[in-house]
Amino acid sequence: MGGLTFQSAVYLLCLVTSASCAVLLARSYLRTRARLLLWSSLCFTFLALNNLIVVVDILVFPSLVDLSLWRLAASLVAVGVLLYGFIWESE
């Protein structure tokens, strides 16, 4: 039972951390209007969504549904948004 508690804590802390990063980056973007902060905040928003899906998939419904495709899609969108932002800002 101790392993499940530790696992739950790690997944929830990852969710809180990525959501906090998204909020802080969005606040910085609104203050400075640096577009790279916008892309970074969008990336961390999708990473937070990914972590939320991990929590739901592994902790809430461990054997009922398989949300691995949704987790991968959220990760792909997160990296894609950041990559697009890097390319957009380099021009």
C-alpha positions in Angstrom: 0.0 0.0 0.0 2.9 2.3 0.7 4.1 2.1 -3.0 0.7 3.2 -4.3 0.6 6.2 -1.9 4.1 7.2 -3.1 3.1 6.7 -6.7 0.0 8.8 -6.2 2.0 11.6 -4.6 4.5 11.6 -7.5 1.8 11.8 -10.2 -0.1 14.5 -8.3 3.0 16.5 -7.7 3.9 16.3 -11.4 0.4 17.6 -12.2 0.7 20.5 -9.7 4.1 21.4 -10.9 3.3 21.5 -14.6 0.1 23.4 -14.0 2.0 25.9 -11.8 4.6 26.4 -14.5 1.8 27.0 -17.1 0.2 29.6 -14.9 3.5 31.4 -14.1 4.6 31.4 -17.7 1.2 32.8 -18.8 1.4 35.5 -16.1 4.9 36.5 -17.4 3.6 36.5 -21.0 0.7 38.8 -20.0 3.2 41.1 -18.3 6.0 41.2 -21.0 4.2 40.0 -24.2 7.3 37.9 -25.1 5.8 35.4 -27.5 8.1 32.6 -26.5 6.5 32.7 -23.0 3.1 32.2 -24.7 4.3 29.0 -26.5 6.0 27.7 -23.4 2.8 28.3 -21.3 0.8 26.5 -23.9 3.2 23.6 -23.9 3.1 23.3 -20.1 -0.7 23.5 -20.2 -0.8 20.4 -22.5 1.8 18.8 -20.2 -0.5 19.4 -17.3 -3.4 17.9 -19.3 -1.1 14.9 -19.9 -0.4 14.6 -16.2 -4.1 14.9 -15.4 -4.8 12.0 -17.9 -2.1 10.0 -16.2 -3.7 10.5 -12.8 -7.1 9.5 -14.2 -5.7 6.6 -16.2 -3.5 5.1 -13.5 -5.0 6.1 -10.2 -8.7 6.6 -10.7 -9.5 4.0 -13.4 -6.5 1.6 -13.4 -8.2 -1.3 -15.1 -11.4 0.0 -16.5 -10.1 2.1 -19.4 -6.9 2.6 -21.3 -6.1 6.3 -21.8 -2.5 5.8 -23.1 -3.4 7.0 -26.6 -4.8 10.3 -25.1 -1.7 10.7 -22.9 0.5 10.3 -25.9 -1.6 12.7 -27.9 -1.4 15.4 -25.2 2.4 14.9 -25.0 2.7 15.2 -28.8 0.6 18.4 -28.9 2.7 19.9 -26.1 6.0 19.2 -27.9 4.5 20.3 -31.2 3.3 23.6 -29.8 6.7 24.3 -28.3 8.5 23.3 -31.5 6.1 25.5 -33.6 6.8 28.4 -31.2 10.6 27.9 -31.6 10.3 27.9 -35.3 7.9 30.8 -35.4 10.2 32.9 -33.2 13.3 32.1 -35.2 12.0 33.8 -38.3 
